[in-house]
């Protein structure tokens, strides 16, 4: 249960969050013995980054989560004494096994831990950690951390996030017969520093349809890039690429193939506040909604919210299709900041059109979701007069926006093929009004459905 911060309206009702303090990357995502397990980077002693542990939560339905004891903690004098950093979990012939980056004295090297209980509550670290003593000596790399591990036949493979100086971000490929002894093969893929950054964190590599997908979190860009292509002879050749979320608030995603055969992904939603505000709040970070990835015709990426989220819908508000001119208030007196909105709108001749959320008790605060000539934009104006902006390129015309407003999170799925996320920090909702607008001409509303959402916390 989330008790400590239950009066904080900036916390979320249906996005996963730690009970308190700092959280970041999703780790060890797995479906085990019928339950989903979400591990995550966690600092149990404060709302700012510190000596990182692995937090842990479990869910039977991908909606409601039970907070469990910390799974991994740094070991004094060990190869992870300064932090148990990001990694993944695999099933090693019935033994749940975590591969994570142990941080010690500024170096991150792969470490192993195993569990023997069905709820994955207790973990035993391998006494021979780290299982790799160093990175490839022949490469002039910038960093070396974060792990994606899979099995082919009887061999294990992993990619480790890195970057080659002067070249670009890199995913380094290794193989092992037993998860303990690793042989370096070659770079799986090397990027261009001008296009995708100098360092690739949190690589995730997986088959999707008849292609493979590599996602990487880029330094210094702060964006998550995806590449779709072919994997052959230990080399991944990208054929197309894009941005997984148009915002720098979404970072370090991890995915699994669940029992339904879906490619299921969570990402870390970064805060948009400074350290002073985080200290006052006592917490930081949230997870994205679970996203389902698919391969679409033309080898493009499909991205949609997991359908389970619809189970949280409560009071429903619908607006009939219409022509939009000017500013039209269509729904009034929503006393919640946990909403799901489905908007199907055609900008037609309008220079801009979209949806506005404003609270009659705080007229200086607003959220505008606009379709303009340059694309989709989000403008969230806080009471302090600070204006947050995010933008995603789109061609003018008809688009479907699947919008999730939850506490201080705004997560938008665009035409089931892209996402844009914003963080904002408004006053407590009193009377939220929803309006449609069209400037410089008419727009056409095809669908507007709004649901008030239930909390996932029992």
C-alpha positions in Angstrom: 0.0 0.0 0.0 1.1 3.6 -0.6 0.5 5.3 2.7 3.3 7.8 3.3 2.4 10.2 0.5 -1.3 9.4 0.0 -2.2 13.1 0.2 0.3 14.2 -2.5 -1.7 14.8 -5.7 1.5 14.8 -7.8 1.8 11.1 -7.2 0.0 8.7 -9.5 -3.1 6.7 -9.1 -2.5 4.1 -11.8 1.2 4.4 -12.8 3.6 2.3 -10.7 5.7 4.1 -8.1 7.9 3.1 -5.3 6.4 3.6 -1.8 8.8 6.5 -1.2 12.3 7.9 -2.0 14.2 7.7 -5.3 13.5 5.2 -8.1 14.7 5.0 -11.7 15.3 2.2 -14.3 13.0 -0.8 -14.5 15.1 -3.9 -14.0 14.7 -7.7 -14.1 11.2 -7.5 -15.7 9.9 -11.0 -15.8 6.7 -13.2 -15.6 7.5 -15.9 -13.1 5.1 -18.6 -11.8 2.1 -16.7 -13.2 3.1 -13.3 -11.6 4.7 -10.3 -13.2 7.7 -9.0 -11.3 9.1 -5.5 -11.6 12.4 -4.8 -10.1 13.8 -1.2 -10.3 16.7 1.0 -9.3 16.0 2.3 -5.8 17.6 4.5 -3.2 15.8 3.6 0.1 17.4 6.4 2.1 16.2 9.6 0.2 14.5 11.1 -2.8 17.8 11.8 -4.6 20.2 9.4 -6.3 22.5 7.6 -3.9 23.7 4.1 -3.2 21.4 2.2 -5.5 19.5 -1.0 -4.5 17.0 -3.1 -6.4 13.4 -2.4 -5.4 10.8 -5.1 -6.1 7.1 -5.4 -6.7 4.8 -8.2 -7.9 1.5 -8.3 -9.8 -0.9 -11.0 -11.0 -2.8 -8.7 -13.4 -0.2 -6.1 -14.6 -2.3 -3.5 -12.8 -2.3 -3.9 -9.0 1.1 -4.2 -7.5 2.4 -5.5 -4.1 5.5 -3.9 -2.8 8.0 -6.5 -1.7 11.3 -6.3 0.3 14.4 -5.0 -1.4 15.9 -7.7 -3.7 19.5 -6.6 -4.0 21.6 -4.3 -1.7 25.2 -3.3 -2.1 27.7 -5.5 -0.2 30.5 -3.7 1.8 33.8 -4.5 0.2 32.2 -6.3 -2.7 32.1 -5.6 -6.5 28.8 -3.8 -6.0 29.6 -1.8 -2.8 28.7 1.5 -4.4 25.5 0.3 -6.0 23.6 -2.6 -7.6 23.0 -1.0 -11.0 20.7 -2.0 -13.9 20.3 -5.5 -15.3 17.9 -8.2 -16.3 16.6 -11.6 -15.2 16.6 -14.9 -17.0 15.4 -18.5 -16.4 18.5 -20.7 -16.2 17.0 -24.2 -16.4 14.5 -23.4 -13.6 16.7 -21.1 -11.6 15.8 -17.4 -11.6 19.0 -15.5 -12.3 19.8 -11.8 -12.2 22.6 -10.3 -14.3 23.3 -6.7 -13.1 26.0 -4.1 -13.1 28.0 -4.0 -9.8 29.3 -0.5 -9.2 32.5 -0.1 -7.2 35.0 2.7 -7.3 33.6 4.2 -10.5 33.7 0.9 -12.5 30.6 -1.1 -13.4 31.1 -4.9 -14.1 28.5 -7.7 -14.6 27.5 -9.6 -11.5 25.2 -12.6 -10.9 22.6 -13.4 -8.2 20.1 -16.3 -8.0 16.9 -17.1 -6.1 15.3 -20.3 -4.9 11.8 -19.2 -4.0 8.8 -18.8 -6.2 8.1 -15.2 -5.2 11.7 -14.2 -5.9 12.1 -12.7 -2.4 15.6 -13.8 -1.5 18.7 -13.6 -3.6 22.2 -15.1 -3.3 25.0 -13.3 -5.0 27.6 -15.4 -6.8 30.8 -15.6 -4.8 32.9 -15.2 -8.0 31.4 -11.8 -8.9 32.1 -10.0 -11.1 31.8 -12.5 -13.9 33.7 -10.3 -16.3 36.9 -8.7 -14.9 37.1 -5.9 -17.5 35.9 -4.7 -20.9 37.5 -5.5 -24.2 41.1 -4.1 -24.1 41.2 -3.5 -27.8 38.3 -1.0 -27.7 38.7 2.6 -26.5 35.3 2.8 -24.8 33.6 5.5 -22.7 31.4 3.4 -20.4 30.5 -0.2 -19.8 27.3 -1.2 -18.1 23.7 -2.5 -18.3 22.7 -6.0 -19.6 20.3 -7.7 -21.9 20.7 -11.5 -21.8 19.0 -14.2 -23.9 19.4 -17.9 -24.8 19.9 -19.5 -28.2 20.1 -23.3 -28.2 22.4 -24.1 -25.4 24.4 -20.8 -25.4 23.7 -17.6 -23.6 24.2 -14.2 -25.2 24.3 -10.7 -23.8 24.7 -7.2 -25.0 26.3 -4.6 -22.7 25.8 -0.9 -23.1 28.9 1.1 -24.1 30.3 3.7 -26.5 33.5 3.9 -28.6 35.4 7.2 -28.2 35.0 9.5 -31.2 32.6 7.0 -32.9 29.3 6.6 -31.1 27.2 4.5 -28.8 27.8 0.7 -29.0 26.2 -2.5 -27.9 28.9 -5.1 -27.2 28.0 -8.8 -27.7 29.2 -11.7 -25.5 28.3 -15.4 -25.2 28.6 -18.0 -22.5 27.7 -21.7 -21.9 26.7 -21.1 -18.2 26.2 -17.3 -17.5 29.5 -17.3 -15.6 32.2 -17.5 -18.2 31.8 -15.0 -20.9 33.5 -14.6 -24.3 33.6 -11.3 -26.1 32.5 -11.6 -29.7 32.2 -8.2 -31.3 30.1 -5.1 -31.3 26.5 -6.1 -32.1 25.9 -2.6 -33.4 27.8 0.7 -33.5 26.0 4.0 -33.8 26.9 7.4 -35.1 27.6 9.9 -32.3 26.0 12.7 -34.2 22.8 10.7 -34.7 22.3 8.7 -31.5 24.8 9.9 -28.9 28.2 8.9 -27.6 27.0 6.2 -25.1 24.2 3.7 -25.2 22.8 2.8 -21.8 20.2 0.1 -21.0 20.3 -1.8 -24.4 17.4 -4.1 -25.0 17.6 -6.5 -28.0 14.8 -8.8 -29.0 13.0 -10.5 -32.0 9.7 -8.9 -33.1 7.8 -10.5 -36.0 10.4 -11.4 -38.6 12.8 -8.7 -37.6 14.9 -7.8 -34.5 14.7 -4.6 -32.5 17.4 -2.8 -30.5 16.5 0.0 -28.1 19.1 2.1 -26.5 19.0 5.1 -24.0 21.4 7.7 -25.3 23.9 9.9 -23.6 24.0 12.9 -24.0 20.7 13.1 -25.9 18.6 11.7 -23.1 16.3 10.0 -25.7 15.5 6.4 -26.3 16.2 5.3 -29.9 14.9 2.1 -31.5 16.4 0.3 -34.5 14.6 -2.3 -36.6 16.6 -4.7 -38.7 18.2 -8.1 -39.3 20.4 -10.1 -37.0 22.9 -12.5 -38.6 26.4 -13.8 -37.9 26.4 -11.9 -34.5 25.7 -8.6 -36.3 22.6 -6.5 -36.1 22.0 -4.4 -39.2 19.5 -1.6 -38.7 17.1 -0.9 -41.6 14.9 1.7 -40.0 15.1 3.7 -36.8 13.1 6.2 -34.7 12.5 7.6 -31.2 10.6 5.4 -28.8 9.1 8.5 -27.0 9.5 12.1 -28.1 10.3 13.2 -24.6 13.4 13.1 -22.3 11.1 12.2 -19.4 10.9 8.6 -20.7 14.2 6.7 -20.3 15.9 3.3 -19.7 13.0 1.0 -20.9 13.1 -2.8 -20.6 10.9 -5.4 -22.2 9.9 -9.0 -22.0 7.8 -11.5 -24.0 5.0 -12.4 -21.6 2.9 -15.6 -21.5 0.5 -14.1 -24.0 3.2 -13.7 -26.5 3.2 -9.9 -26.2 6.3 -7.8 -26.2 5.7 -5.8 -23.0 7.7 -2.8 -22.0 8.1 -0.4 -19.1 10.2 2.8 -19.0 11.3 5.1 -16.2 9.5 8.5 -16.2 11.9 11.1 -15.0 10.9 14.0 -12.9 10.7 17.6 -14.1 11.5 19.2 -10.7 14.7 20.4 -9.1 16.4 18.7 -6.1 14.9 21.1 -3.6 11.4 20.1 -4.7 12.3 16.5 -4.6 13.6 16.7 -1.1 10.4 18.4 0.0 8.2 15.8 -1.7 10.2 12.8 -0.3 10.0 10.8 -3.5 11.0 10.8 -7.2 10.3 8.8 -10.3 7.5 6.7 -11.8 7.1 3.9 -14.3 5.4 4.4 -17.7 2.2 2.5 -18.3 3.0 -1.0 -19.6 3.4 -0.6 -23.4 2.8 -3.3 -26.0 5.2 -3.2 -29.0 4.4 -4.8 -32.3 5.9 -4.9 -35.8 3.6 -3.1 -38.3 3.5 -3.3 -42.1 6.5 -1.6 -43.6 8.7 -2.7 -40.7 7.5 0.1 -38.5 7.0 0.0 -34.8 3.5 -0.2 -33.2 3.2 1.1 -29.6 0.0 0.8 -27.5 -1.0 0.8 -23.9 -1.6 -2.7 -22.4 -5.4 -3.4 -22.7 -5.6 -4.3 -19.1 -5.6 -0.6 -18.2 -9.2 -0.4 -19.5 -10.3 -2.3 -16.4 -9.6 0.8 -14.3 -12.2 2.9 -16.2 -15.0 4.2 -14.0 -17.3 7.2 -14.8 -17.5 7.8 -18.5 -18.0 11.1 -20.3 -18.6 11.2 -24.1 -18.8 14.1 -26.5 -20.6 13.8 -29.8 -18.8 14.3 -33.1 -18.9 18.0 -34.2 -17.2 20.8 -36.1 -14.9 22.8 -33.8 -14.3 26.5 -34.1 -12.8 28.8 -31.5 -12.8 27.5 -27.9 -15.6 25.1 -26.7 -15.9 23.8 -23.2 -17.3 20.3 -23.5 -16.9 18.6 -20.1 -17.0 20.4 -16.7 -16.5 19.6 -13.0 -14.1 16.7 -13.1 -12.9 16.4 -9.6 -9.9 14.1 -10.3 -6.5 14.2 -12.0 -6.6 10.5 -13.0 -8.2 10.4 -16.5 -8.0 8.4 -19.7 -9.0 10.3 -22.8 -9.5 9.0 -26.4 -9.4 11.8 -28.9 -9.9 11.4 -32.7 -9.6 14.8 -34.4 -8.9 16.1 -37.9 -7.1 19.5 -38.1 -8.4 20.1 -41.6 -7.9 23.8 -42.4 -7.1 24.9 -38.8 -3.7 26.2 -38.0 -3.9 24.5 -34.6 -6.5 22.4 -32.8 -6.8 20.1 -29.9 -7.7 19.8 -26.3 -7.3 22.0 -23.2 -7.5 21.0 -19.5 -8.0 23.9 -17.1 -9.0 24.1 -13.4 -11.5 26.8 -12.6 -10.0 27.1 -9.2 -6.5 27.8 -10.7 -7.0 29.7 -13.9 -3.3 30.4 -14.2 -2.6 26.6 -14.7 -3.4 24.7 -17.9 -2.5 21.9 -20.2 -2.8 22.4 -24.0 -2.5 19.3 -26.3 -2.3 20.8 -29.8 -2.0 19.6 -33.4 -0.2 22.3 -35.4 1.6 22.5 -38.7 4.8 21.3 -37.1 3.3 18.4 -35.2 1.9 17.5 -31.8 2.8 19.8 -28.9 2.1 19.7 -25.2 2.2 22.9 -23.2 1.8 22.6 -19.4 1.7 25.9 -17.6 2.3 25.7 -13.9 1.1 28.2 -11.3 4.6 29.5 -10.9 4.3 30.6 -14.6 6.8 28.0 -15.6 5.9 26.5 -19.0 6.8 23.0 -19.9 6.8 22.1 -23.6 7.2 18.8 -25.5 6.8 18.4 -29.2 6.5 15.4 -31.7 6.6 15.9 -35.5 3.3 14.9 -37.2 1.8 15.7 -40.6 -1.4 17.8 -40.6 -4.7 15.9 -40.8 -6.5 13.3 -38.8 -4.9 11.7 -35.7 -5.9 9.6 -32.8 -4.5 10.5 -29.4 -4.8 8.1 -26.5 -4.1 10.3 -23.5 -3.4 9.3 -19.9 -3.5 12.0 -17.2 -2.3 10.8 -13.8 -1.1 13.0 -11.0 2.0 14.7 -12.4 2.2 12.4 -15.5 0.8 13.0 -19.0 1.4 10.1 -21.3 0.1 10.3 -24.9 0.0 7.4 -27.5 -0.1 8.9 -31.0 -1.8 6.8 -33.7 -0.7 3.6 -31.9 2.8 4.2 -33.3 4.5 6.8 -31.1 4.5 8.3 -27.6 5.0 11.7 -26.0 5.3 12.1 -22.2 5.3 15.2 -20.0 5.6 15.8 -16.3 3.8 18.8 -14.7 3.1 19.9 -11.2 -0.2 21.7 -10.8 -2.2 22.6 -7.7 -4.6 20.0 -6.3 -7.6 19.5 -8.7 -10.8 21.2 -7.7 -12.9 21.5 -10.8 -11.2 20.4 -14.0 -12.8 21.5 -17.2 -12.1 20.0 -20.6 -12.3 22.1 -23.8 -11.8 21.7 -27.5 -10.3 24.4 -29.7 -9.5 25.3 -33.3 -7.6 28.3 -34.4 -7.3 29.8 -37.9 -10.1 27.6 -39.3 -12.3 24.6 -38.6 -11.4 21.2 -37.2 -13.5 18.0 -37.0 -14.0 16.0 -33.9 -14.7 12.3 -34.7 -14.4 10.9 -31.1 -13.9 12.2 -27.6 -14.3 9.7 -24.7 -13.1 10.5 -21.2 -13.0 8.0 -18.3 -12.2 8.8 -14.6 -9.8 6.1 -13.5 -9.6 4.0 -10.4 -6.4 3.6 -8.3 -4.2 0.5 -8.6 -3.3 0.7 -5.0 -5.5 -1.6 -2.8 
